[in-house]
Amino acid sequence: MKYAKAVAALALGLLVSGCSQPKEEERAFDVPNSLCGTPVPAELLSPVLPASGKKIAEEEKAGNGYFRCTVSVDGTSVLNAKWTWLGKGTTTLNVASSQWGVRLDEHVSEDRTYTYADEGGVSRVTCPEPSVPTRKTEMELFAQIFISGGGQPNEAAMEKLIQAYAKALSASPECVQK
């Protein structure tokens, strides 16, 4: 009988202590409706960002034919997005293989325009009228997104995010002549 009472007391203690655990910190920042200036719905970006944090920031670097952006939360890099013009005939798998430590050859779209995994994705961007006329025949635009340090790997979310980012880039000034 003493044994049963001790077990019951221990179980009750564990149950009560489980209920009194501190609540996990929530995000204090609003998830933006863009990724580094490119319109992307917040609900597609949210799953790959940390579940907590106070401040989100972006650091951008642009050059002739490329753009890189690091997204950080509370000073920790969580996501990298970039686009770049590459030679005609480059494949999404060629581009994906340039990202060290991220394997992106498991999920390739049937038409081979994008590939993704839980930590990143690459997509060819369709540019109906490239902003530089010679790029129309000699170059192709590729979009890349990769999780870094504090980001949340999420395969399903990354597939949707890389597609949305590439689609938004296809309507961007880099892709469409004005």
Disulfide bonds with the S-S distance in Angstrom:
Cys36-Cys69 2.07
Cys127-Cys175 1.72
